[in-house]
Amino acid sequence: MAVFEIKTKERMNVNGEFVDKGLSVQISTMHSNPFEEADKINKTFMRIHGFDLKSAGYLSMGYLEYRTV
């Protein structure tokens, strides 16, 4: 099972709140690409930071980057 750190690539506005570049979360998954479980990434950002990337349209590799921890 791999652990990934997912970070924002740039500053963005999510439902009226500004999110700085580099804000991150960590998730574990059985996949080699964590975006195969994009819903898990979104739920983790909601649980830890309190904003919904999916509804704002930022839940993609264009706005987020990942690395193996």
CHARMM internal coordinates of N, CA and C (Angstrom, degrees):
IC EDIT
DIST 1 N 1 CA 1.4549
DIST 1 CA 1 C 1.5249
ANGL 1 N 1 CA 1 C 108.07
DIST 1 C 2 N 1.3054
ANGL 1 CA 1 C 2 N 116.44
DIHE 1 N 1 CA 1 C 2 N 128.34
DIST 2 N 2 CA 1.4652
ANGL 1 C 2 N 2 CA 121.97
DIHE 1 CA 1 C 2 N 2 CA -178.19
DIST 2 CA 2 C 1.5257
ANGL 2 N 2 CA 2 C 110.86
DIHE 1 C 2 N 2 CA 2 C -96.46
DIST 2 C 3 N 1.3301
ANGL 2 CA 2 C 3 N 115.12
DIHE 2 N 2 CA 2 C 3 N 147.30
DIST 3 N 3 CA 1.4601
ANGL 2 C 3 N 3 CA 121.96
DIHE 2 CA 2 C 3 N 3 CA 175.21
DIST 3 CA 3 C 1.5226
ANGL 3 N 3 CA 3 C 107.09
DIHE 2 C 3 N 3 CA 3 C -111.17
DIST 3 C 4 N 1.3258
ANGL 3 CA 3 C 4 N 115.93
DIHE 3 N 3 CA 3 C 4 N 129.78
DIST 4 N 4 CA 1.4553
ANGL 3 C 4 N 4 CA 121.76
DIHE 3 CA 3 C 4 N 4 CA -178.25
DIST 4 CA 4 C 1.5169
ANGL 4 N 4 CA 4 C 110.69
DIHE 3 C 4 N 4 CA 4 C -119.99
DIST 4 C 5 N 1.3284
ANGL 4 CA 4 C 5 N 115.23
DIHE 4 N 4 CA 4 C 5 N 145.69
DIST 5 N 5 CA 1.4598
ANGL 4 C 5 N 5 CA 121.73
DIHE 4 CA 4 C 5 N 5 CA 170.07
DIST 5 CA 5 C 1.5227
ANGL 5 N 5 CA 5 C 106.49
DIHE 4 C 5 N 5 CA 5 C -104.83
DIST 5 C 6 N 1.3226
ANGL 5 CA 5 C 6 N 116.59
DIHE 5 N 5 CA 5 C 6 N 124.32
DIST 6 N 6 CA 1.4575
ANGL 5 C 6 N 6 CA 122.26
DIHE 5 CA 5 C 6 N 6 CA -179.76
DIST 6 CA 6 C 1.5193
ANGL 6 N 6 CA 6 C 107.95
DIHE 5 C 6 N 6 CA 6 C -111.54
DIST 6 C 7 N 1.3513
ANGL 6 CA 6 C 7 N 116.52
DIHE 6 N 6 CA 6 C 7 N 126.28
DIST 7 N 7 CA 1.4670
ANGL 6 C 7 N 7 CA 122.47
DIHE 6 CA 6 C 7 N 7 CA -176.32
DIST 7 CA 7 C 1.5207
ANGL 7 N 7 CA 7 C 110.44
DIHE 6 C 7 N 7 CA 7 C -123.86
DIST 7 C 8 N 1.3277
ANGL 7 CA 7 C 8 N 115.29
DIHE 7 N 7 CA 7 C 8 N 153.39
DIST 8 N 8 CA 1.4618
ANGL 7 C 8 N 8 CA 120.30
DIHE 7 CA 7 C 8 N 8 CA 172.08
DIST 8 CA 8 C 1.5277
ANGL 8 N 8 CA 8 C 108.30
DIHE 7 C 8 N 8 CA 8 C -76.75
DIST 8 C 9 N 1.3463
ANGL 8 CA 8 C 9 N 116.68
DIHE 8 N 8 CA 8 C 9 N 138.53
DIST 9 N 9 CA 1.4609
ANGL 8 C 9 N 9 CA 121.63
DIHE 8 CA 8 C 9 N 9 CA -178.50
DIST 9 CA 9 C 1.5224
ANGL 9 N 9 CA 9 C 112.68
DIHE 8 C 9 N 9 CA 9 C -82.49
DIST 9 C 10 N 1.3172
ANGL 9 CA 9 C 10 N 116.32
DIHE 9 N 9 CA 9 C 10 N -28.32
DIST 10 N 10 CA 1.4576
ANGL 9 C 10 N 10 CA 120.61
DIHE 9 CA 9 C 10 N 10 CA -175.03
DIST 10 CA 10 C 1.5171
ANGL 10 N 10 CA 10 C 109.64
DIHE 9 C 10 N 10 CA 10 C -147.14
DIST 10 C 11 N 1.3138
ANGL 10 CA 10 C 11 N 116.21
DIHE 10 N 10 CA 10 C 11 N 169.42
DIST 11 N 11 CA 1.4615
ANGL 10 C 11 N 11 CA 121.10
DIHE 10 CA 10 C 11 N 11 CA 176.42
DIST 11 CA 11 C 1.5308
ANGL 11 N 11 CA 11 C 108.05
DIHE 10 C 11 N 11 CA 11 C -72.47
DIST 11 C 12 N 1.3198
ANGL 11 CA 11 C 12 N 117.16
DIHE 11 N 11 CA 11 C 12 N 138.18
DIST 12 N 12 CA 1.4687
ANGL 11 C 12 N 12 CA 120.78
DIHE 11 CA 11 C 12 N 12 CA -177.77
DIST 12 CA 12 C 1.5217
ANGL 12 N 12 CA 12 C 110.94
DIHE 11 C 12 N 12 CA 12 C -143.89
DIST 12 C 13 N 1.3142
ANGL 12 CA 12 C 13 N 115.13
DIHE 12 N 12 CA 12 C 13 N 161.54
DIST 13 N 13 CA 1.4578
ANGL 12 C 13 N 13 CA 122.45
DIHE 12 CA 12 C 13 N 13 CA 178.47
DIST 13 CA 13 C 1.5226
ANGL 13 N 13 CA 13 C 107.53
DIHE 12 C 13 N 13 CA 13 C -109.20
DIST 13 C 14 N 1.3203
ANGL 13 CA 13 C 14 N 116.39
DIHE 13 N 13 CA 13 C 14 N 113.05
DIST 14 N 14 CA 1.4632
ANGL 13 C 14 N 14 CA 121.83
DIHE 13 CA 13 C 14 N 14 CA -179.06
DIST 14 CA 14 C 1.5198
ANGL 14 N 14 CA 14 C 108.31
DIHE 13 C 14 N 14 CA 14 C -112.33
DIST 14 C 15 N 1.3153
ANGL 14 CA 14 C 15 N 116.03
DIHE 14 N 14 CA 14 C 15 N 105.28
DIST 15 N 15 CA 1.4664
ANGL 14 C 15 N 15 CA 122.73
DIHE 14 CA 14 C 15 N 15 CA 178.62
DIST 15 CA 15 C 1.5313
ANGL 15 N 15 CA 15 C 112.39
DIHE 14 C 15 N 15 CA 15 C 51.48
DIST 15 C 16 N 1.3227
ANGL 15 CA 15 C 16 N 116.24
DIHE 15 N 15 CA 15 C 16 N 45.27
DIST 16 N 16 CA 1.4569
ANGL 15 C 16 N 16 CA 121.49
DIHE 15 CA 15 C 16 N 16 CA 176.77
DIST 16 CA 16 C 1.5126
ANGL 16 N 16 CA 16 C 115.67
DIHE 15 C 16 N 16 CA 16 C 87.07
DIST 16 C 17 N 1.3326
ANGL 16 CA 16 C 17 N 117.96
DIHE 16 N 16 CA 16 C 17 N -2.53
DIST 17 N 17 CA 1.4637
ANGL 16 C 17 N 17 CA 121.81
DIHE 16 CA 16 C 17 N 17 CA 178.14
DIST 17 CA 17 C 1.5222
ANGL 17 N 17 CA 17 C 109.01
DIHE 16 C 17 N 17 CA 17 C -111.13
DIST 17 C 18 N 1.3236
ANGL 17 CA 17 C 18 N 116.53
DIHE 17 N 17 CA 17 C 18 N 133.60
DIST 18 N 18 CA 1.4565
ANGL 17 C 18 N 18 CA 120.08
DIHE 17 CA 17 C 18 N 18 CA 178.15
DIST 18 CA 18 C 1.5201
ANGL 18 N 18 CA 18 C 110.07
DIHE 17 C 18 N 18 CA 18 C -84.03
DIST 18 C 19 N 1.3260
ANGL 18 CA 18 C 19 N 115.00
DIHE 18 N 18 CA 18 C 19 N 132.85
DIST 19 N 19 CA 1.4575
ANGL 18 C 19 N 19 CA 122.96
DIHE 18 CA 18 C 19 N 19 CA 179.47
DIST 19 CA 19 C 1.5231
ANGL 19 N 19 CA 19 C 106.88
DIHE 18 C 19 N 19 CA 19 C -113.87
DIST 19 C 20 N 1.3092
ANGL 19 CA 19 C 20 N 117.30
DIHE 19 N 19 CA 19 C 20 N 124.47
DIST 20 N 20 CA 1.4605
ANGL 19 C 20 N 20 CA 121.52
DIHE 19 CA 19 C 20 N 20 CA -178.20
DIST 20 CA 20 C 1.5202
ANGL 20 N 20 CA 20 C 112.21
DIHE 19 C 20 N 20 CA 20 C -77.04
DIST 20 C 21 N 1.3198
ANGL 20 CA 20 C 21 N 114.57
DIHE 20 N 20 CA 20 C 21 N 156.39
DIST 21 N 21 CA 1.4568
ANGL 20 C 21 N 21 CA 122.01
DIHE 20 CA 20 C 21 N 21 CA 174.57
DIST 21 CA 21 C 1.5280
ANGL 21 N 21 CA 21 C 108.70
DIHE 20 C 21 N 21 CA 21 C -62.46
DIST 21 C 22 N 1.3319
ANGL 21 CA 21 C 22 N 116.74
DIHE 21 N 21 CA 21 C 22 N 136.89
DIST 22 N 22 CA 1.4602
ANGL 21 C 22 N 22 CA 121.19
DIHE 21 CA 21 C 22 N 22 CA 175.97
DIST 22 CA 22 C 1.5138
ANGL 22 N 22 CA 22 C 115.72
DIHE 21 C 22 N 22 CA 22 C 93.00
DIST 22 C 23 N 1.3406
ANGL 22 CA 22 C 23 N 118.03
DIHE 22 N 22 CA 22 C 23 N -1.35
DIST 23 N 23 CA 1.4657
ANGL 22 C 23 N 23 CA 120.34
DIHE 22 CA 22 C 23 N 23 CA 176.73
DIST 23 CA 23 C 1.5294
ANGL 23 N 23 CA 23 C 107.56
DIHE 22 C 23 N 23 CA 23 C -64.90
DIST 23 C 24 N 1.3294
ANGL 23 CA 23 C 24 N 118.04
DIHE 23 N 23 CA 23 C 24 N 132.27
DIST 24 N 24 CA 1.4618
ANGL 23 C 24 N 24 CA 119.14
DIHE 23 CA 23 C 24 N 24 CA -170.46
DIST 24 CA 24 C 1.5205
ANGL 24 N 24 CA 24 C 113.59
DIHE 23 C 24 N 24 CA 24 C -134.92
DIST 24 C 25 N 1.3289
ANGL 24 CA 24 C 25 N 113.89
DIHE 24 N 24 CA 24 C 25 N 161.78
DIST 25 N 25 CA 1.4625
ANGL 24 C 25 N 25 CA 124.07
DIHE 24 CA 24 C 25 N 25 CA 171.04
DIST 25 CA 25 C 1.5221
ANGL 25 N 25 CA 25 C 107.25
DIHE 24 C 25 N 25 CA 25 C -138.68
DIST 25 C 26 N 1.3267
ANGL 25 CA 25 C 26 N 116.44
DIHE 25 N 25 CA 25 C 26 N 163.38
DIST 26 N 26 CA 1.4573
ANGL 25 C 26 N 26 CA 121.52
DIHE 25 CA 25 C 26 N 26 CA 174.93
DIST 26 CA 26 C 1.5190
ANGL 26 N 26 CA 26 C 108.91
DIHE 25 C 26 N 26 CA 26 C -120.62
DIST 26 C 27 N 1.3411
ANGL 26 CA 26 C 27 N 115.43
DIHE 26 N 26 CA 26 C 27 N 136.63
DIST 27 N 27 CA 1.4627
ANGL 26 C 27 N 27 CA 120.72
DIHE 26 CA 26 C 27 N 27 CA 175.38
DIST 27 CA 27 C 1.5254
ANGL 27 N 27 CA 27 C 108.72
DIHE 26 C 27 N 27 CA 27 C -133.43
DIST 27 C 28 N 1.3184
ANGL 27 CA 27 C 28 N 115.59
DIHE 27 N 27 CA 27 C 28 N 158.43
DIST 28 N 28 CA 1.4648
ANGL 27 C 28 N 28 CA 120.69
DIHE 27 CA 27 C 28 N 28 CA 173.25
DIST 28 CA 28 C 1.5208
ANGL 28 N 28 CA 28 C 107.79
DIHE 27 C 28 N 28 CA 28 C -117.33
DIST 28 C 29 N 1.3220
ANGL 28 CA 28 C 29 N 115.51
DIHE 28 N 28 CA 28 C 29 N 142.84
DIST 29 N 29 CA 1.4562
ANGL 28 C 29 N 29 CA 121.03
DIHE 28 CA 28 C 29 N 29 CA -177.93
DIST 29 CA 29 C 1.5272
ANGL 29 N 29 CA 29 C 109.79
DIHE 28 C 29 N 29 CA 29 C -153.79
DIST 29 C 30 N 1.3113
ANGL 29 CA 29 C 30 N 116.29
DIHE 29 N 29 CA 29 C 30 N 160.08
DIST 30 N 30 CA 1.4562
ANGL 29 C 30 N 30 CA 122.07
DIHE 29 CA 29 C 30 N 30 CA 177.15
DIST 30 CA 30 C 1.5241
ANGL 30 N 30 CA 30 C 111.45
DIHE 29 C 30 N 30 CA 30 C -86.11
DIST 30 C 31 N 1.3295
ANGL 30 CA 30 C 31 N 118.15
DIHE 30 N 30 CA 30 C 31 N -10.23
DIST 31 N 31 CA 1.4619
ANGL 30 C 31 N 31 CA 122.69
DIHE 30 CA 30 C 31 N 31 CA -176.98
DIST 31 CA 31 C 1.5255
ANGL 31 N 31 CA 31 C 111.00
DIHE 30 C 31 N 31 CA 31 C -87.89
DIST 31 C 32 N 1.3345
ANGL 31 CA 31 C 32 N 116.08
DIHE 31 N 31 CA 31 C 32 N 157.31
DIST 32 N 32 CA 1.4634
ANGL 31 C 32 N 32 CA 119.85
DIHE 31 CA 31 C 32 N 32 CA 177.28
DIST 32 CA 32 C 1.5244
ANGL 32 N 32 CA 32 C 111.65
DIHE 31 C 32 N 32 CA 32 C -82.31
DIST 32 C 33 N 1.3317
ANGL 32 CA 32 C 33 N 117.03
DIHE 32 N 32 CA 32 C 33 N -17.28
DIST 33 N 33 CA 1.4601
ANGL 32 C 33 N 33 CA 122.32
DIHE 32 CA 32 C 33 N 33 CA 176.27
DIST 33 CA 33 C 1.5282
ANGL 33 N 33 CA 33 C 107.26
DIHE 32 C 33 N 33 CA 33 C -122.02
DIST 33 C 34 N 1.3338
ANGL 33 CA 33 C 34 N 118.64
DIHE 33 N 33 CA 33 C 34 N 115.53
DIST 34 N 34 CA 1.4677
ANGL 33 C 34 N 34 CA 119.79
DIHE 33 CA 33 C 34 N 34 CA -176.24
DIST 34 CA 34 C 1.5260
ANGL 34 N 34 CA 34 C 113.73
DIHE 33 C 34 N 34 CA 34 C -65.67
DIST 34 C 35 N 1.3323
ANGL 34 CA 34 C 35 N 118.42
DIHE 34 N 34 CA 34 C 35 N -17.42
DIST 35 N 35 CA 1.4606
ANGL 34 C 35 N 35 CA 120.26
DIHE 34 CA 34 C 35 N 35 CA -179.78
DIST 35 CA 35 C 1.5266
ANGL 35 N 35 CA 35 C 112.43
DIHE 34 C 35 N 35 CA 35 C -74.83
DIST 35 C 36 N 1.3415
ANGL 35 CA 35 C 36 N 117.26
DIHE 35 N 35 CA 35 C 36 N -4.65
DIST 36 N 36 CA 1.4596
ANGL 35 C 36 N 36 CA 120.24
DIHE 35 CA 35 C 36 N 36 CA 170.46
DIST 36 CA 36 C 1.5220
ANGL 36 N 36 CA 36 C 110.21
DIHE 35 C 36 N 36 CA 36 C -70.44
DIST 36 C 37 N 1.3309
ANGL 36 CA 36 C 37 N 116.68
DIHE 36 N 36 CA 36 C 37 N -17.92
DIST 37 N 37 CA 1.4641
ANGL 36 C 37 N 37 CA 122.86
DIHE 36 CA 36 C 37 N 37 CA 174.20
DIST 37 CA 37 C 1.5316
ANGL 37 N 37 CA 37 C 108.62
DIHE 36 C 37 N 37 CA 37 C -121.39
DIST 37 C 38 N 1.3188
ANGL 37 CA 37 C 38 N 115.44
DIHE 37 N 37 CA 37 C 38 N 58.53
DIST 38 N 38 CA 1.4677
ANGL 37 C 38 N 38 CA 121.17
DIHE 37 CA 37 C 38 N 38 CA -176.23
DIST 38 CA 38 C 1.5270
ANGL 38 N 38 CA 38 C 111.80
DIHE 37 C 38 N 38 CA 38 C -60.55
DIST 38 C 39 N 1.3251
ANGL 38 CA 38 C 39 N 117.13
DIHE 38 N 38 CA 38 C 39 N -33.79
DIST 39 N 39 CA 1.4641
ANGL 38 C 39 N 39 CA 120.06
DIHE 38 CA 38 C 39 N 39 CA 179.28
DIST 39 CA 39 C 1.5313
ANGL 39 N 39 CA 39 C 110.95
DIHE 38 C 39 N 39 CA 39 C -63.04
DIST 39 C 40 N 1.3118
ANGL 39 CA 39 C 40 N 116.67
DIHE 39 N 39 CA 39 C 40 N -36.24
DIST 40 N 40 CA 1.4689
ANGL 39 C 40 N 40 CA 121.32
DIHE 39 CA 39 C 40 N 40 CA 177.52
DIST 40 CA 40 C 1.5347
ANGL 40 N 40 CA 40 C 110.54
DIHE 39 C 40 N 40 CA 40 C -65.21
DIST 40 C 41 N 1.3269
ANGL 40 CA 40 C 41 N 117.21
DIHE 40 N 40 CA 40 C 41 N -39.27
DIST 41 N 41 CA 1.4706
ANGL 40 C 41 N 41 CA 121.57
DIHE 40 CA 40 C 41 N 41 CA 176.69
DIST 41 CA 41 C 1.5180
ANGL 41 N 41 CA 41 C 109.57
DIHE 40 C 41 N 41 CA 41 C -62.31
DIST 41 C 42 N 1.3235
ANGL 41 CA 41 C 42 N 116.64
DIHE 41 N 41 CA 41 C 42 N -46.35
DIST 42 N 42 CA 1.4645
ANGL 41 C 42 N 42 CA 120.87
DIHE 41 CA 41 C 42 N 42 CA -178.93
DIST 42 CA 42 C 1.5279
ANGL 42 N 42 CA 42 C 111.21
DIHE 41 C 42 N 42 CA 42 C -62.71
DIST 42 C 43 N 1.3219
ANGL 42 CA 42 C 43 N 117.08
DIHE 42 N 42 CA 42 C 43 N -44.44
DIST 43 N 43 CA 1.4702
ANGL 42 C 43 N 43 CA 120.45
DIHE 42 CA 42 C 43 N 43 CA 179.56
DIST 43 CA 43 C 1.5281
ANGL 43 N 43 CA 43 C 111.54
DIHE 42 C 43 N 43 CA 43 C -63.37
DIST 43 C 44 N 1.3279
ANGL 43 CA 43 C 44 N 116.92
DIHE 43 N 43 CA 43 C 44 N -35.46
DIST 44 N 44 CA 1.4647
ANGL 43 C 44 N 44 CA 120.21
DIHE 43 CA 43 C 44 N 44 CA 178.73
DIST 44 CA 44 C 1.5240
ANGL 44 N 44 CA 44 C 110.88
DIHE 43 C 44 N 44 CA 44 C -68.58
DIST 44 C 45 N 1.3406
ANGL 44 CA 44 C 45 N 117.62
DIHE 44 N 44 CA 44 C 45 N -43.58
DIST 45 N 45 CA 1.4641
ANGL 44 C 45 N 45 CA 119.94
DIHE 44 CA 44 C 45 N 45 CA 175.94
DIST 45 CA 45 C 1.5263
ANGL 45 N 45 CA 45 C 110.72
DIHE 44 C 45 N 45 CA 45 C -61.71
DIST 45 C 46 N 1.3315
ANGL 45 CA 45 C 46 N 117.70
DIHE 45 N 45 CA 45 C 46 N -38.66
DIST 46 N 46 CA 1.4663
ANGL 45 C 46 N 46 CA 120.65
DIHE 45 CA 45 C 46 N 46 CA 179.14
DIST 46 CA 46 C 1.5269
ANGL 46 N 46 CA 46 C 110.98
DIHE 45 C 46 N 46 CA 46 C -66.61
DIST 46 C 47 N 1.3309
ANGL 46 CA 46 C 47 N 117.21
DIHE 46 N 46 CA 46 C 47 N -42.62
DIST 47 N 47 CA 1.4590
ANGL 46 C 47 N 47 CA 121.14
DIHE 46 CA 46 C 47 N 47 CA -177.85
DIST 47 CA 47 C 1.5313
ANGL 47 N 47 CA 47 C 111.98
DIHE 46 C 47 N 47 CA 47 C -67.93
DIST 47 C 48 N 1.3247
ANGL 47 CA 47 C 48 N 117.28
DIHE 47 N 47 CA 47 C 48 N -42.68
DIST 48 N 48 CA 1.4645
ANGL 47 C 48 N 48 CA 120.75
DIHE 47 CA 47 C 48 N 48 CA -174.59
DIST 48 CA 48 C 1.5246
ANGL 48 N 48 CA 48 C 112.81
DIHE 47 C 48 N 48 CA 48 C -85.87
DIST 48 C 49 N 1.3386
ANGL 48 CA 48 C 49 N 116.95
DIHE 48 N 48 CA 48 C 49 N -44.54
DIST 49 N 49 CA 1.4658
ANGL 48 C 49 N 49 CA 120.35
DIHE 48 CA 48 C 49 N 49 CA -172.89
DIST 49 CA 49 C 1.5307
ANGL 49 N 49 CA 49 C 114.13
DIHE 48 C 49 N 49 CA 49 C -109.16
DIST 49 C 50 N 1.3257
ANGL 49 CA 49 C 50 N 117.26
DIHE 49 N 49 CA 49 C 50 N -15.81
DIST 50 N 50 CA 1.4599
ANGL 49 C 50 N 50 CA 120.34
DIHE 49 CA 49 C 50 N 50 CA 173.70
DIST 50 CA 50 C 1.5137
ANGL 50 N 50 CA 50 C 116.62
DIHE 49 C 50 N 50 CA 50 C 83.14
DIST 50 C 51 N 1.3348
ANGL 50 CA 50 C 51 N 118.69
DIHE 50 N 50 CA 50 C 51 N 23.65
DIST 51 N 51 CA 1.4637
ANGL 50 C 51 N 51 CA 119.09
DIHE 50 CA 50 C 51 N 51 CA 175.24
DIST 51 CA 51 C 1.5208
ANGL 51 N 51 CA 51 C 110.80
DIHE 50 C 51 N 51 CA 51 C -135.20
DIST 51 C 52 N 1.3335
ANGL 51 CA 51 C 52 N 114.74
DIHE 51 N 51 CA 51 C 52 N 153.82
DIST 52 N 52 CA 1.4563
ANGL 51 C 52 N 52 CA 123.46
DIHE 51 CA 51 C 52 N 52 CA -173.03
DIST 52 CA 52 C 1.5264
ANGL 52 N 52 CA 52 C 109.84
DIHE 51 C 52 N 52 CA 52 C -103.55
DIST 52 C 53 N 1.3271
ANGL 52 CA 52 C 53 N 116.93
DIHE 52 N 52 CA 52 C 53 N 102.71
DIST 53 N 53 CA 1.4616
ANGL 52 C 53 N 53 CA 121.15
DIHE 52 CA 52 C 53 N 53 CA -179.98
DIST 53 CA 53 C 1.5228
ANGL 53 N 53 CA 53 C 111.96
DIHE 52 C 53 N 53 CA 53 C -69.41
DIST 53 C 54 N 1.3253
ANGL 53 CA 53 C 54 N 116.96
DIHE 53 N 53 CA 53 C 54 N -33.21
DIST 54 N 54 CA 1.4631
ANGL 53 C 54 N 54 CA 121.07
DIHE 53 CA 53 C 54 N 54 CA -176.08
DIST 54 CA 54 C 1.5234
ANGL 54 N 54 CA 54 C 111.53
DIHE 53 C 54 N 54 CA 54 C -65.28
DIST 54 C 55 N 1.3195
ANGL 54 CA 54 C 55 N 117.58
DIHE 54 N 54 CA 54 C 55 N -46.01
DIST 55 N 55 CA 1.4678
ANGL 54 C 55 N 55 CA 120.04
DIHE 54 CA 54 C 55 N 55 CA -178.33
DIST 55 CA 55 C 1.5259
ANGL 55 N 55 CA 55 C 111.67
DIHE 54 C 55 N 55 CA 55 C -68.32
DIST 55 C 56 N 1.3400
ANGL 55 CA 55 C 56 N 117.25
DIHE 55 N 55 CA 55 C 56 N -26.09
DIST 56 N 56 CA 1.4655
ANGL 55 C 56 N 56 CA 121.30
DIHE 55 CA 55 C 56 N 56 CA 179.11
DIST 56 CA 56 C 1.5287
ANGL 56 N 56 CA 56 C 112.03
DIHE 55 C 56 N 56 CA 56 C -87.03
DIST 56 C 57 N 1.3333
ANGL 56 CA 56 C 57 N 117.72
DIHE 56 N 56 CA 56 C 57 N -7.93
DIST 57 N 57 CA 1.4587
ANGL 56 C 57 N 57 CA 121.50
DIHE 56 CA 56 C 57 N 57 CA 177.95
DIST 57 CA 57 C 1.5247
ANGL 57 N 57 CA 57 C 114.49
DIHE 56 C 57 N 57 CA 57 C 83.99
DIST 57 C 58 N 1.3243
ANGL 57 CA 57 C 58 N 118.09
DIHE 57 N 57 CA 57 C 58 N 18.40
DIST 58 N 58 CA 1.4617
ANGL 57 C 58 N 58 CA 122.05
DIHE 57 CA 57 C 58 N 58 CA -177.71
DIST 58 CA 58 C 1.5243
ANGL 58 N 58 CA 58 C 113.92
DIHE 57 C 58 N 58 CA 58 C -104.69
DIST 58 C 59 N 1.3017
ANGL 58 CA 58 C 59 N 118.22
DIHE 58 N 58 CA 58 C 59 N 9.55
DIST 59 N 59 CA 1.4661
ANGL 58 C 59 N 59 CA 121.03
DIHE 58 CA 58 C 59 N 59 CA -177.02
DIST 59 CA 59 C 1.5316
ANGL 59 N 59 CA 59 C 110.03
DIHE 58 C 59 N 59 CA 59 C -89.89
DIST 59 C 60 N 1.3386
ANGL 59 CA 59 C 60 N 116.01
DIHE 59 N 59 CA 59 C 60 N 70.49
DIST 60 N 60 CA 1.4620
ANGL 59 C 60 N 60 CA 121.10
DIHE 59 CA 59 C 60 N 60 CA 178.85
DIST 60 CA 60 C 1.5232
ANGL 60 N 60 CA 60 C 109.51
DIHE 59 C 60 N 60 CA 60 C -154.66
DIST 60 C 61 N 1.3183
ANGL 60 CA 60 C 61 N 115.68
DIHE 60 N 60 CA 60 C 61 N 167.24
DIST 61 N 61 CA 1.4586
ANGL 60 C 61 N 61 CA 120.36
DIHE 60 CA 60 C 61 N 61 CA -179.56
DIST 61 CA 61 C 1.5239
ANGL 61 N 61 CA 61 C 111.93
DIHE 60 C 61 N 61 CA 61 C -71.39
DIST 61 C 62 N 1.3139
ANGL 61 CA 61 C 62 N 117.97
DIHE 61 N 61 CA 61 C 62 N -10.65
DIST 62 N 62 CA 1.4548
ANGL 61 C 62 N 62 CA 120.71
DIHE 61 CA 61 C 62 N 62 CA 174.67
DIST 62 CA 62 C 1.5168
ANGL 62 N 62 CA 62 C 112.19
DIHE 61 C 62 N 62 CA 62 C -70.86
DIST 62 C 63 N 1.3293
ANGL 62 CA 62 C 63 N 116.93
DIHE 62 N 62 CA 62 C 63 N -26.92
DIST 63 N 63 CA 1.4646
ANGL 62 C 63 N 63 CA 122.24
DIHE 62 CA 62 C 63 N 63 CA -177.59
DIST 63 CA 63 C 1.5229
ANGL 63 N 63 CA 63 C 113.44
DIHE 62 C 63 N 63 CA 63 C -112.48
DIST 63 C 64 N 1.3340
ANGL 63 CA 63 C 64 N 116.47
DIHE 63 N 63 CA 63 C 64 N -16.64
DIST 64 N 64 CA 1.4654
ANGL 63 C 64 N 64 CA 121.22
DIHE 63 CA 63 C 64 N 64 CA -177.24
DIST 64 CA 64 C 1.5216
ANGL 64 N 64 CA 64 C 109.86
DIHE 63 C 64 N 64 CA 64 C -125.25
DIST 64 C 65 N 1.3143
ANGL 64 CA 64 C 65 N 116.33
DIHE 64 N 64 CA 64 C 65 N 150.10
DIST 65 N 65 CA 1.4588
ANGL 64 C 65 N 65 CA 121.65
DIHE 64 CA 64 C 65 N 65 CA 175.15
DIST 65 CA 65 C 1.5219
ANGL 65 N 65 CA 65 C 108.65
DIHE 64 C 65 N 65 CA 65 C -127.50
DIST 65 C 66 N 1.3253
ANGL 65 CA 65 C 66 N 116.19
DIHE 65 N 65 CA 65 C 66 N 157.30
DIST 66 N 66 CA 1.4604
ANGL 65 C 66 N 66 CA 118.84
DIHE 65 CA 65 C 66 N 66 CA -179.98
DIST 66 CA 66 C 1.5186
ANGL 66 N 66 CA 66 C 110.68
DIHE 65 C 66 N 66 CA 66 C -137.06
DIST 66 C 67 N 1.3303
ANGL 66 CA 66 C 67 N 114.07
DIHE 66 N 66 CA 66 C 67 N 157.58
DIST 67 N 67 CA 1.4620
ANGL 66 C 67 N 67 CA 121.64
DIHE 66 CA 66 C 67 N 67 CA 173.53
DIST 67 CA 67 C 1.5226
ANGL 67 N 67 CA 67 C 107.90
DIHE 66 C 67 N 67 CA 67 C -147.38
DIST 67 C 68 N 1.3196
ANGL 67 CA 67 C 68 N 115.73
DIHE 67 N 67 CA 67 C 68 N 154.19
DIST 68 N 68 CA 1.4591
ANGL 67 C 68 N 68 CA 121.32
DIHE 67 CA 67 C 68 N 68 CA 177.41
DIST 68 CA 68 C 1.5212
ANGL 68 N 68 CA 68 C 109.11
DIHE 67 C 68 N 68 CA 68 C -78.54
DIST 68 C 69 N 1.3191
ANGL 68 CA 68 C 69 N 115.78
DIHE 68 N 68 CA 68 C 69 N 135.53
DIST 69 N 69 CA 1.4738
ANGL 68 C 69 N 69 CA 121.01
DIHE 68 CA 68 C 69 N 69 CA 179.86
DIST 69 CA 69 C 1.5100
ANGL 69 N 69 CA 69 C 109.00
DIHE 68 C 69 N 69 CA 69 C -96.29
END
COOR INIT
IC SEED 1 N 1 CA 1 C
IC BUILD
